Amino acid sequence: MTLFFETIRIVLPVFLVIGLGYLLRRLGLFDDAFTRQTNRLVYLVFLPILLFYKISQADFVTYFNGPLVIGSSLAIACLFSISYAYGYLRKYPPASLGSFCQGSFRGNLAYVGLALCLNAYGESGLTRASILMGFLVPVLNFFAIIALILPQRKSDSGGPKQNWLREILLNPLILASFIGIVWSYFRLPVPIIIKSSLGIVAGLTLPLALLAIGGSFSLQRLKGDLKSASIATFFKLLGMPLVAGLLLIAAGVQGVDLGIGILLAGTPAATATYIMAHQMKADAELAGSIVMLSTLASAVSYTLLLILLRHNGL
């Protein structure tokens, strides 16, 4: 019973803040414009500052774990291959296949993943998760583009591909992580006033991100092919952490790093999957259903994952 309540203590606060965002939206204190602007601010400003702050202040040699990065990247590649093969064998239409595949492996690392790692493992866990995320974001974006382009390659003119490749290179999370890694590796100093200011801004990031998720939540997106959305949700919330756990254990990853790798692998589908599906003419309705369904179900799946991790001393 103690293990169960400890798990609830980690999971429940994150989803209560998401629920608060949803409640504020229903009460009219949030509107669509506010939610869009908050998401934009978090993505373009607050998250990059958080990542740079946490990574630049860390001892890179101490916190970087090569097998963790490689194992987590291989897990993404495995779920991409498994979900794409499943959808292809089931003869999904090209637009649906891309959305189904992307939703099966691309998780919300930045908003949900970092918050869970902070609650589960404290500031040290957040720092480790931030460094890992810095390496995984380019991998996730790469496979997301492949998932959306590959089924429609015969009719693809090349325009969307070039736009999204450019977005990967200019992705603010990737740039902030890269700068933070360089800063940490060379142990460059940060003036105390700037450091204090960055700390204040970084503290705003995760609460704002979770409120934005709640404000964006809409049960109206749960429509269309719910069977396919449910299968993608199963792949994302249970298949992904299972594969990641097996690969990380095989690679010799242990302790907190193993727990962080599994928690990040078990994140619900990212909101960006819906945006990318819409922009690249995939099945945006299916993508939206996967995001909503996986976000709802992740409260349960994370409880199960954390019970399993705590039972094994992680």
Phi and psi in degrees as GROMACS dihedral restraints (atoms count N, CA, C in turn):
[ dihedral_restraints ]
;  ai    aj    ak    al  type     phi  dphi    fc
    3     4     5     6     1   -60.6    20    10
    4     5     6     7     1   -41.1    20    10
    6     7     8     9     1   -61.3    20    10
    7     8     9    10     1   -41.8    20    10
    9    10    11    12     1   -63.2    20    10
   10    11    12    13     1   -46.7    20    10
   12    13    14    15     1   -67.4    20    10
   13    14    15    16     1   -33.3    20    10
   15    16    17    18     1   -64.5    20    10
   16    17    18    19     1   -39.6    20    10
   18    19    20    21     1   -65.9    20    10
   19    20    21    22     1   -44.3    20    10
   21    22    23    24     1   -60.4    20    10
   22    23    24    25     1   -37.8    20    10
   24    25    26    27     1   -61.1    20    10
   25    26    27    28     1   -32.0    20    10
   27    28    29    30     1   -80.5    20    10
   28    29    30    31     1   -45.0    20    10
   30    31    32    33     1   -80.3    20    10
   31    32    33    34     1   -45.7    20    10
   33    34    35    36     1   -60.4    20    10
   34    35    36    37     1   -43.9    20    10
   36    37    38    39     1   -57.2    20    10
   37    38    39    40     1   -38.7    20    10
   39    40    41    42     1   -61.7    20    10
   40    41    42    43     1   -46.2    20    10
   42    43    44    45     1   -78.9    20    10
   43    44    45    46     1   -21.9    20    10
   45    46    47    48     1   -68.1    20    10
   46    47    48    49     1   -39.0    20    10
   48    49    50    51     1   -67.0    20    10
   49    50    51    52     1   -39.4    20    10
   51    52    53    54     1   -61.0    20    10
   52    53    54    55     1   -44.0    20    10
   54    55    56    57     1   -62.2    20    10
   55    56    57    58     1   -36.2    20    10
   57    58    59    60     1   -62.0    20    10
   58    59    60    61     1   -42.3    20    10
   60    61    62    63     1   -60.4    20    10
   61    62    63    64     1   -41.5    20    10
   63    64    65    66     1   -64.6    20    10
   64    65    66    67     1   -42.4    20    10
   66    67    68    69     1   -63.8    20    10
   67    68    69    70     1   -45.0    20    10
   69    70    71    72     1   -61.1    20    10
   70    71    72    73     1   -36.6    20    10
   72    73    74    75     1   -65.5    20    10
   73    74    75    76     1   -42.4    20    10
   75    76    77    78     1   -67.5    20    10
   76    77    78    79     1   -31.8    20    10
   78    79    80    81     1   -79.8    20    10
   79    80    81    82     1    -5.8    20    10
   81    82    83    84     1    86.8    20    10
   82    83    84    85     1     5.6    20    10
   84    85    86    87     1   -79.3    20    10
   85    86    87    88     1   -21.3    20    10
   87    88    89    90     1  -109.5    20    10
   88    89    90    91     1   146.9    20    10
   90    91    92    93     1  -129.8    20    10
   91    92    93    94     1   176.0    20    10
   93    94    95    96     1   -58.3    20    10
   94    95    96    97     1   -40.8    20    10
   96    97    98    99     1   -63.9    20    10
   97    98    99   100     1   -43.0    20    10
   99   100   101   102     1   -63.9    20    10
  100   101   102   103     1   -43.0    20    10
  102   103   104   105     1   -63.9    20    10
  103   104   105   106     1   -43.6    20    10
  105   106   107   108     1   -62.2    20    10
  106   107   108   109     1   -43.8    20    10
  108   109   110   111     1   -67.3    20    10
  109   110   111   112     1   -37.3    20    10
  111   112   113   114     1   -64.3    20    10
  112   113   114   115     1   -46.0    20    10
  114   115   116   117     1   -58.4    20    10
  115   116   117   118     1   -41.7    20    10
  117   118   119   120     1   -65.1    20    10
  118   119   120   121     1   -44.0    20    10
  120   121   122   123     1   -63.4    20    10
  121   122   123   124     1   -44.5    20    10
  123   124   125   126     1   -61.0    20    10
  124   125   126   127     1   -46.0    20    10
  126   127   128   129     1   -70.0    20    10
  127   128   129   130     1   -43.0    20    10
  129   130   131   132     1   -88.6    20    10
  130   131   132   133     1   -27.2    20    10
  132   133   134   135     1  -119.8    20    10
  133   134   135   136     1   -61.1    20    10
  135   136   137   138     1   -69.3    20    10
  136   137   138   139     1   -46.2    20    10
  138   139   140   141     1   -64.3    20    10
  139   140   141   142     1   -44.5    20    10
  141   142   143   144     1   -57.9    20    10
  142   143   144   145     1   -39.0    20    10
  144   145   146   147     1   -65.5    20    10
  145   146   147   148     1   -43.3    20    10
  147   148   149   150     1   -60.0    20    10
  148   149   150   151     1   -46.9    20    10
  150   151   152   153     1   -63.9    20    10
  151   152   153   154     1   -45.8    20    10
  153   154   155   156     1   -61.9    20    10
  154   155   156   157     1   -44.2    20    10
  156   157   158   159     1   -62.0    20    10
  157   158   159   160     1   -48.9    20    10
  159   160   161   162     1   -68.5    20    10
  160   161   162   163     1   -42.5    20    10
  162   163   164   165     1   -73.5    20    10
  163   164   165   166     1   -43.2    20    10
  165   166   167   168     1   -66.0    20    10
  166   167   168   169     1   -29.4    20    10
  168   169   170   171     1   -87.1    20    10
  169   170   171   172     1    -7.4    20    10
  171   172   173   174     1   -88.7    20    10
  172   173   174   175     1   156.1    20    10
  174   175   176   177     1   -81.5    20    10
  175   176   177   178     1   102.8    20    10
  177   178   179   180     1   -58.1    20    10
  178   179   180   181     1   -40.2    20    10
  180   181   182   183     1   -62.6    20    10
  181   182   183   184     1   -35.7    20    10
  183   184   185   186     1   -74.9    20    10
  184   185   186   187     1   -41.6    20    10
  186   187   188   189     1   -92.2    20    10
  187   188   189   190     1   -22.3    20    10
  189   190   191   192     1   -76.1    20    10
  190   191   192   193     1   134.1    20    10
  192   193   194   195     1  -129.8    20    10
  193   194   195   196     1   102.0    20    10
  195   196   197   198     1   -58.3    20    10
  196   197   198   199     1   -49.2    20    10
  198   199   200   201     1   -59.6    20    10
  199   200   201   202     1   -32.2    20    10
  201   202   203   204     1   -65.3    20    10
  202   203   204   205     1   -44.5    20    10
  204   205   206   207     1   -64.3    20    10
  205   206   207   208     1   -46.7    20    10
  207   208   209   210     1   -65.3    20    10
  208   209   210   211     1   -46.4    20    10
  210   211   212   213     1   -62.7    20    10
  211   212   213   214     1   -41.7    20    10
  213   214   215   216     1   -66.2    20    10
  214   215   216   217     1   -38.6    20    10
  216   217   218   219     1   -66.5    20    10
  217   218   219   220     1   -40.2    20    10
  219   220   221   222     1   -65.3    20    10
  220   221   222   223     1   -34.4    20    10
  222   223   224   225     1   -63.0    20    10
  223   224   225   226     1   -40.6    20    10
  225   226   227   228     1   -61.5    20    10
  226   227   228   229     1   -46.1    20    10
  228   229   230   231     1   -62.0    20    10
  229   230   231   232     1   -39.2    20    10
  231   232   233   234     1   -64.9    20    10
  232   233   234   235     1   -46.8    20    10
  234   235   236   237     1   -68.8    20    10
  235   236   237   238     1   -32.7    20    10
  237   238   239   240     1   -59.4    20    10
  238   239   240   241     1   -47.9    20    10
  240   241   242   243     1   -66.3    20    10
  241   242   243   244     1   -44.3    20    10
  243   244   245   246     1   -64.7    20    10
  244   245   246   247     1   -48.0    20    10
  246   247   248   249     1   -68.9    20    10
  247   248   249   250     1   -37.5    20    10
  249   250   251   252     1   -67.2    20    10
  250   251   252   253     1   -42.8    20    10
  252   253   254   255     1   -62.9    20    10
  253   254   255   256     1   -40.6    20    10
  255   256   257   258     1   -61.9    20    10
  256   257   258   259     1   -50.2    20    10
  258   259   260   261     1   -63.3    20    10
  259   260   261   262     1   -36.8    20    10
  261   262   263   264     1   -67.1    20    10
  262   263   264   265     1   -44.1    20    10
  264   265   266   267     1   -67.4    20    10
  265   266   267   268     1   -30.9    20    10
  267   268   269   270     1   -82.5    20    10
  268   269   270   271     1     1.5    20    10
  270   271   272   273     1    59.9    20    10
  271   272   273   274     1    44.9    20    10
  273   274   275   276     1   -65.4    20    10
  274   275   276   277     1   144.1    20    10
  276   277   278   279     1   -58.1    20    10
  277   278   279   280     1   150.2    20    10
  279   280   281   282     1   -50.2    20    10
  280   281   282   283     1   -45.5    20    10
  282   283   284   285     1   -64.6    20    10
  283   284   285   286     1   -39.4    20    10
  285   286   287   288     1   -72.7    20    10
  286   287   288   289     1   -36.7    20    10
  288   289   290   291     1   -60.4    20    10
  289   290   291   292     1   -44.1    20    10
  291   292   293   294     1   -62.5    20    10
  292   293   294   295     1   -45.6    20    10
  294   295   296   297     1   -67.1    20    10
  295   296   297   298     1   -41.4    20    10
  297   298   299   300     1   -61.3    20    10
  298   299   300   301     1   -46.9    20    10
  300   301   302   303     1   -64.8    20    10
  301   302   303   304     1   -47.1    20    10
  303   304   305   306     1   -61.8    20    10
  304   305   306   307     1   -42.2    20    10
  306   307   308   309     1   -69.2    20    10
  307   308   309   310     1   -15.9    20    10
  309   310   311   312     1   -83.3    20    10
  310   311   312   313     1   -15.8    20    10
  312   313   314   315     1  -133.4    20    10
  313   314   315   316     1   -18.7    20    10
  315   316   317   318     1   -91.0    20    10
  316   317   318   319     1   107.8    20    10
  318   319   320   321     1  -101.4    20    10
  319   320   321   322     1   164.3    20    10
  321   322   323   324     1   -85.7    20    10
  322   323   324   325     1    70.9    20    10
  324   325   326   327     1   -62.5    20    10
  325   326   327   328     1   -43.6    20    10
  327   328   329   330     1   -69.1    20    10
  328   329   330   331     1   -44.0    20    10
  330   331   332   333     1   -87.6    20    10
  331   332   333   334     1   -57.7    20    10
  333   334   335   336     1   -84.5    20    10
  334   335   336   337     1   -45.0    20    10
  336   337   338   339     1   -59.1    20    10
  337   338   339   340     1   -49.0    20    10
  339   340   341   342     1   -64.7    20    10
  340   341   342   343     1   -38.9    20    10
  342   343   344   345     1   -64.1    20    10
  343   344   345   346     1   -42.7    20    10
  345   346   347   348     1   -65.7    20    10
  346   347   348   349     1   -41.0    20    10
  348   349   350   351     1   -65.1    20    10
  349   350   351   352     1   -37.1    20    10
  351   352   353   354     1   -63.9    20    10
  352   353   354   355     1   -46.7    20    10
  354   355   356   357     1   -65.4    20    10
  355   356   357   358     1   -35.9    20    10
  357   358   359   360     1   -81.6    20    10
  358   359   360   361     1   -38.0    20    10
  360   361   362   363     1  -128.5    20    10
  361   362   363   364     1     8.0    20    10
  363   364   365   366     1    74.7    20    10
  364   365   366   367     1  -164.8    20    10
  366   367   368   369     1   -62.4    20    10
  367   368   369   370     1   -36.5    20    10
  369   370   371   372     1   -61.8    20    10
  370   371   372   373     1   -41.5    20    10
  372   373   374   375     1   -65.1    20    10
  373   374   375   376     1   -38.8    20    10
  375   376   377   378     1   -63.9    20    10
  376   377   378   379     1   -41.0    20    10
  378   379   380   381     1   -64.2    20    10
  379   380   381   382     1   -46.5    20    10
  381   382   383   384     1   -61.6    20    10
  382   383   384   385     1   -42.6    20    10
  384   385   386   387     1   -65.7    20    10
  385   386   387   388     1   -37.0    20    10
  387   388   389   390     1   -63.8    20    10
  388   389   390   391     1   -43.8    20    10
  390   391   392   393     1   -64.9    20    10
  391   392   393   394     1   -44.8    20    10
  393   394   395   396     1   -60.9    20    10
  394   395   396   397     1   -43.4    20    10
  396   397   398   399     1   -61.1    20    10
  397   398   399   400     1   -36.2    20    10
  399   400   401   402     1   -57.8    20    10
  400   401   402   403     1   -32.3    20    10
  402   403   404   405     1   -87.2    20    10
  403   404   405   406     1   -27.4    20    10
  405   406   407   408     1   -83.6    20    10
  406   407   408   409     1   -28.4    20    10
  408   409   410   411     1   -57.4    20    10
  409   410   411   412     1   -45.8    20    10
  411   412   413   414     1   -63.3    20    10
  412   413   414   415     1   -36.2    20    10
  414   415   416   417     1   -64.8    20    10
  415   416   417   418     1   -46.1    20    10
  417   418   419   420     1   -61.9    20    10
  418   419   420   421     1   -44.3    20    10
  420   421   422   423     1   -64.6    20    10
  421   422   423   424     1   -39.4    20    10
  423   424   425   426     1   -61.3    20    10
  424   425   426   427     1   -50.9    20    10
  426   427   428   429     1   -70.0    20    10
  427   428   429   430     1   -28.8    20    10
  429   430   431   432     1   -64.0    20    10
  430   431   432   433     1   -41.9    20    10
  432   433   434   435     1   -65.1    20    10
  433   434   435   436     1   -44.5    20    10
  435   436   437   438     1   -60.6    20    10
  436   437   438   439     1   -42.4    20    10
  438   439   440   441     1   -61.0    20    10
  439   440   441   442     1   -36.9    20    10
  441   442   443   444     1   -84.1    20    10
  442   443   444   445     1   -30.4    20    10
  444   445   446   447     1   -85.7    20    10
  445   446   447   448     1   -40.8    20    10
  447   448   449   450     1   -55.8    20    10
  448   449   450   451     1   -45.9    20    10
  450   451   452   453     1   -66.2    20    10
  451   452   453   454     1   -24.3    20    10
  453   454   455   456     1  -112.4    20    10
  454   455   456   457     1    23.9    20    10
  456   457   458   459     1   -63.1    20    10
  457   458   459   460     1   -29.1    20    10
  459   460   461   462     1   -68.4    20    10
  460   461   462   463     1   -29.2    20    10
  462   463   464   465     1  -107.4    20    10
  463   464   465   466     1     0.9    20    10
  465   466   467   468     1   -76.4    20    10
  466   467   468   469     1   129.0    20    10
  468   469   470   471     1   -87.2    20    10
  469   470   471   472     1   -12.8    20    10
  471   472   473   474     1   101.1    20    10
  472   473   474   475     1   -16.2    20    10
  474   475   476   477     1   -62.2    20    10
  475   476   477   478     1   -56.4    20    10
  477   478   479   480     1   -57.6    20    10
  478   479   480   481     1   -36.7    20    10
  480   481   482   483     1   -60.5    20    10
  481   482   483   484     1   -45.8    20    10
  483   484   485   486     1   -64.4    20    10
  484   485   486   487     1   -39.3    20    10
  486   487   488   489     1   -62.4    20    10
  487   488   489   490     1   -44.6    20    10
  489   490   491   492     1   -75.5    20    10
  490   491   492   493     1   -29.5    20    10
  492   493   494   495     1   -65.2    20    10
  493   494   495   496     1   -38.9    20    10
  495   496   497   498     1   -65.8    20    10
  496   497   498   499     1   -37.0    20    10
  498   499   500   501     1   -66.8    20    10
  499   500   501   502     1   -33.7    20    10
  501   502   503   504     1   -62.0    20    10
  502   503   504   505     1   -46.4    20    10
  504   505   506   507     1   -65.3    20    10
  505   506   507   508     1   -29.9    20    10
  507   508   509   510     1  -105.4    20    10
  508   509   510   511     1    12.4    20    10
  510   511   512   513     1   -59.5    20    10
  511   512   513   514     1   123.9    20    10
  513   514   515   516     1   -63.5    20    10
  514   515   516   517     1   -31.0    20    10
  516   517   518   519     1   -69.8    20    10
  517   518   519   520     1   -39.7    20    10
  519   520   521   522     1   -66.8    20    10
  520   521   522   523     1   -45.2    20    10
  522   523   524   525     1   -62.6    20    10
  523   524   525   526     1   -45.1    20    10
  525   526   527   528     1   -64.1    20    10
  526   527   528   529     1   -41.0    20    10
  528   529   530   531     1   -64.9    20    10
  529   530   531   532     1   -42.7    20    10
  531   532   533   534     1   -62.8    20    10
  532   533   534   535     1   -46.0    20    10
  534   535   536   537     1   -63.5    20    10
  535   536   537   538     1   -41.0    20    10
  537   538   539   540     1   -63.4    20    10
  538   539   540   541     1   -39.9    20    10
  540   541   542   543     1   -64.0    20    10
  541   542   543   544     1   -44.4    20    10
  543   544   545   546     1   -61.4    20    10
  544   545   546   547     1   -44.8    20    10
  546   547   548   549     1   -59.7    20    10
  547   548   549   550     1   -44.8    20    10
  549   550   551   552     1   -69.2    20    10
  550   551   552   553     1   -43.2    20    10
  552   553   554   555     1   -61.5    20    10
  553   554   555   556     1   -41.9    20    10
  555   556   557   558     1   -91.7    20    10
  556   557   558   559     1     3.2    20    10
  558   559   560   561     1    52.6    20    10
  559   560   561   562     1    47.6    20    10
  561   562   563   564     1   -74.9    20    10
  562   563   564   565     1   140.0    20    10
  564   565   566   567     1   -77.4    20    10
  565   566   567   568     1   153.5    20    10
  567   568   569   570     1  -119.7    20    10
  568   569   570   571     1   123.6    20    10
  570   571   572   573     1   -53.0    20    10
  571   572   573   574     1   142.4    20    10
  573   574   575   576     1   -59.3    20    10
  574   575   576   577     1   -37.1    20    10
  576   577   578   579     1   -66.8    20    10
  577   578   579   580     1   -43.4    20    10
  579   580   581   582     1   -65.3    20    10
  580   581   582   583     1   -41.5    20    10
  582   583   584   585     1   -60.8    20    10
  583   584   585   586     1   -43.6    20    10
  585   586   587   588     1   -65.3    20    10
  586   587   588   589     1   -40.0    20    10
  588   589   590   591     1   -65.4    20    10
  589   590   591   592     1   -42.9    20    10
  591   592   593   594     1   -61.9    20    10
  592   593   594   595     1   -37.9    20    10
  594   595   596   597     1   -63.1    20    10
  595   596   597   598     1   -39.9    20    10
  597   598   599   600     1   -64.3    20    10
  598   599   600   601     1   -47.2    20    10
  600   601   602   603     1   -65.3    20    10
  601   602   603   604     1   -41.1    20    10
  603   604   605   606     1   -60.9    20    10
  604   605   606   607     1   -34.0    20    10
  606   607   608   609     1   -66.8    20    10
  607   608   609   610     1   -21.2    20    10
  609   610   611   612     1   -80.3    20    10
  610   611   612   613     1   -20.3    20    10
  612   613   614   615     1   -63.9    20    10
  613   614   615   616     1   -57.1    20    10
  615   616   617   618     1   -66.2    20    10
  616   617   618   619     1   -42.5    20    10
  618   619   620   621     1   -58.3    20    10
  619   620   621   622     1   -44.4    20    10
  621   622   623   624     1   -63.4    20    10
  622   623   624   625     1   -39.9    20    10
  624   625   626   627     1   -62.9    20    10
  625   626   627   628     1   -44.0    20    10
  627   628   629   630     1   -68.8    20    10
  628   629   630   631     1   -39.3    20    10
  630   631   632   633     1   -62.5    20    10
  631   632   633   634     1   -38.1    20    10
  633   634   635   636     1   -65.3    20    10
  634   635   636   637     1   -38.2    20    10
  636   637   638   639     1   -61.0    20    10
  637   638   639   640     1   -47.4    20    10
  639   640   641   642     1   -62.6    20    10
  640   641   642   643     1   -40.8    20    10
  642   643   644   645     1   -66.5    20    10
  643   644   645   646     1   -27.5    20    10
  645   646   647   648     1   -86.9    20    10
  646   647   648   649     1   -11.9    20    10
  648   649   650   651     1   -68.9    20    10
  649   650   651   652     1   133.4    20    10
  651   652   653   654     1  -146.5    20    10
  652   653   654   655     1   119.1    20    10
  654   655   656   657     1   -67.3    20    10
  655   656   657   658     1   -16.1    20    10
  657   658   659   660     1   -66.1    20    10
  658   659   660   661     1   -20.7    20    10
  660   661   662   663     1   -77.5    20    10
  661   662   663   664     1   -11.7    20    10
  663   664   665   666     1   -80.8    20    10
  664   665   666   667     1    79.9    20    10
  666   667   668   669     1  -150.5    20    10
  667   668   669   670     1   177.2    20    10
  669   670   671   672     1    81.6    20    10
  670   671   672   673     1  -140.9    20    10
  672   673   674   675     1   -82.6    20    10
  673   674   675   676     1    82.9    20    10
  675   676   677   678     1   -71.0    20    10
  676   677   678   679     1   -25.4    20    10
  678   679   680   681     1   -64.3    20    10
  679   680   681   682     1   -47.4    20    10
  681   682   683   684     1   -65.0    20    10
  682   683   684   685     1   -38.0    20    10
  684   685   686   687     1   -63.5    20    10
  685   686   687   688     1   -37.6    20    10
  687   688   689   690     1   -67.6    20    10
  688   689   690   691     1   -40.0    20    10
  690   691   692   693     1   -66.3    20    10
  691   692   693   694     1   -43.0    20    10
  693   694   695   696     1   -61.9    20    10
  694   695   696   697     1   -39.8    20    10
  696   697   698   699     1   -62.5    20    10
  697   698   699   700     1   -41.2    20    10
  699   700   701   702     1   -61.6    20    10
  700   701   702   703     1   -46.4    20    10
  702   703   704   705     1   -57.7    20    10
  703   704   705   706     1   -44.6    20    10
  705   706   707   708     1   -72.2    20    10
  706   707   708   709     1   -45.5    20    10
  708   709   710   711     1   -86.1    20    10
  709   710   711   712     1   -27.3    20    10
  711   712   713   714     1  -117.6    20    10
  712   713   714   715     1   -44.5    20    10
  714   715   716   717     1   -64.5    20    10
  715   716   717   718     1   -44.6    20    10
  717   718   719   720     1   -62.4    20    10
  718   719   720   721     1   -51.6    20    10
  720   721   722   723     1   -65.5    20    10
  721   722   723   724     1   -30.7    20    10
  723   724   725   726     1   -64.9    20    10
  724   725   726   727     1   -48.8    20    10
  726   727   728   729     1   -63.9    20    10
  727   728   729   730     1   -43.6    20    10
  729   730   731   732     1   -61.4    20    10
  730   731   732   733     1   -44.3    20    10
  732   733   734   735     1   -60.1    20    10
  733   734   735   736     1   -44.7    20    10
  735   736   737   738     1   -64.2    20    10
  736   737   738   739     1   -43.3    20    10
  738   739   740   741     1   -67.3    20    10
  739   740   741   742     1   -41.0    20    10
  741   742   743   744     1   -68.1    20    10
  742   743   744   745     1   -40.5    20    10
  744   745   746   747     1   -63.4    20    10
  745   746   747   748     1   -41.4    20    10
  747   748   749   750     1   -63.6    20    10
  748   749   750   751     1   -30.1    20    10
  750   751   752   753     1   -83.9    20    10
  751   752   753   754     1    -3.1    20    10
  753   754   755   756     1    88.3    20    10
  754   755   756   757     1    12.0    20    10
  756   757   758   759     1   -75.5    20    10
  757   758   759   760     1   134.5    20    10
  759   760   761   762     1  -136.3    20    10
  760   761   762   763     1   172.8    20    10
  762   763   764   765     1    61.2    20    10
  763   764   765   766     1  -141.4    20    10
  765   766   767   768     1   -60.4    20    10
  766   767   768   769     1   -38.9    20    10
  768   769   770   771     1   -61.2    20    10
  769   770   771   772     1   -38.9    20    10
  771   772   773   774     1   -64.8    20    10
  772   773   774   775     1   -44.1    20    10
  774   775   776   777     1   -61.4    20    10
  775   776   777   778     1   -42.5    20    10
  777   778   779   780     1   -65.1    20    10
  778   779   780   781     1   -42.7    20    10
  780   781   782   783     1   -59.5    20    10
  781   782   783   784     1   -40.7    20    10
  783   784   785   786     1   -71.8    20    10
  784   785   786   787     1   -41.2    20    10
  786   787   788   789     1   -64.2    20    10
  787   788   789   790     1   -42.3    20    10
  789   790   791   792     1   -67.8    20    10
  790   791   792   793     1   -35.0    20    10
  792   793   794   795     1   -66.5    20    10
  793   794   795   796     1   -28.0    20    10
  795   796   797   798     1   -91.6    20    10
  796   797   798   799     1    11.8    20    10
  798   799   800   801     1   -67.0    20    10
  799   800   801   802     1   149.5    20    10
  801   802   803   804     1   -67.4    20    10
  802   803   804   805     1   164.6    20    10
  804   805   806   807     1   -58.0    20    10
  805   806   807   808     1   139.6    20    10
  807   808   809   810     1   -74.8    20    10
  808   809   810   811     1   146.0    20    10
  810   811   812   813     1   -58.5    20    10
  811   812   813   814     1   -28.6    20    10
  813   814   815   816     1   -62.0    20    10
  814   815   816   817     1   -22.2    20    10
  816   817   818   819     1   -63.7    20    10
  817   818   819   820     1   -38.1    20    10
  819   820   821   822     1   -67.4    20    10
  820   821   822   823     1   -43.4    20    10
  822   823   824   825     1   -64.2    20    10
  823   824   825   826     1   -46.2    20    10
  825   826   827   828     1   -65.7    20    10
  826   827   828   829     1   -39.3    20    10
  828   829   830   831     1   -61.8    20    10
  829   830   831   832     1   -40.8    20    10
  831   832   833   834     1   -67.0    20    10
  832   833   834   835     1   -43.8    20    10
  834   835   836   837     1   -68.6    20    10
  835   836   837   838     1   -32.8    20    10
  837   838   839   840     1  -103.9    20    10
  838   839   840   841     1    20.9    20    10
  840   841   842   843     1    59.9    20    10
  841   842   843   844     1    34.6    20    10
  843   844   845   846     1   -93.9    20    10
  844   845   846   847     1  -170.3    20    10
  846   847   848   849     1   -82.7    20    10
  847   848   849   850     1    90.3    20    10
  849   850   851   852     1   -67.0    20    10
  850   851   852   853     1   -32.0    20    10
  852   853   854   855     1   -63.3    20    10
  853   854   855   856     1   -44.9    20    10
  855   856   857   858     1   -64.4    20    10
  856   857   858   859     1   -42.3    20    10
  858   859   860   861     1   -60.3    20    10
  859   860   861   862     1   -43.9    20    10
  861   862   863   864     1   -62.9    20    10
  862   863   864   865     1   -38.6    20    10
  864   865   866   867     1   -64.9    20    10
  865   866   867   868     1   -40.2    20    10
  867   868   869   870     1   -64.2    20    10
  868   869   870   871     1   -42.3    20    10
  870   871   872   873     1   -60.9    20    10
  871   872   873   874     1   -49.9    20    10
  873   874   875   876     1   -65.9    20    10
  874   875   876   877     1   -46.6    20    10
  876   877   878   879     1   -65.8    20    10
  877   878   879   880     1   -43.4    20    10
  879   880   881   882     1   -68.8    20    10
  880   881   882   883     1   -34.0    20    10
  882   883   884   885     1   -65.5    20    10
  883   884   885   886     1   -43.5    20    10
  885   886   887   888     1   -62.2    20    10
  886   887   888   889     1   -48.5    20    10
  888   889   890   891     1   -72.3    20    10
  889   890   891   892     1   -20.4    20    10
  891   892   893   894     1   -67.7    20    10
  892   893   894   895     1   -22.9    20    10
  894   895   896   897     1   -61.3    20    10
  895   896   897   898     1   -38.6    20    10
  897   898   899   900     1   -77.4    20    10
  898   899   900   901     1   -46.2    20    10
  900   901   902   903     1   -63.9    20    10
  901   902   903   904     1   -38.0    20    10
  903   904   905   906     1   -67.7    20    10
  904   905   906   907     1   -35.5    20    10
  906   907   908   909     1   -61.4    20    10
  907   908   909   910     1   -45.2    20    10
  909   910   911   912     1   -64.1    20    10
  910   911   912   913     1   -44.0    20    10
  912   913   914   915     1   -62.0    20    10
  913   914   915   916     1   -43.8    20    10
  915   916   917   918     1   -70.3    20    10
  916   917   918   919     1   -35.2    20    10
  918   919   920   921     1   -61.1    20    10
  919   920   921   922     1   -43.9    20    10
  921   922   923   924     1   -63.6    20    10
  922   923   924   925     1   -43.8    20    10
  924   925   926   927     1   -64.3    20    10
  925   926   927   928     1   -47.0    20    10
  927   928   929   930     1   -65.4    20    10
  928   929   930   931     1   -36.7    20    10
  930   931   932   933     1   -60.9    20    10
  931   932   933   934     1   -30.6    20    10
  933   934   935   936     1   -98.3    20    10
  934   935   936   937     1    15.9    20    10
  936   937   938   939     1    77.2    20    10
  937   938   939   940     1    20.6    20    10
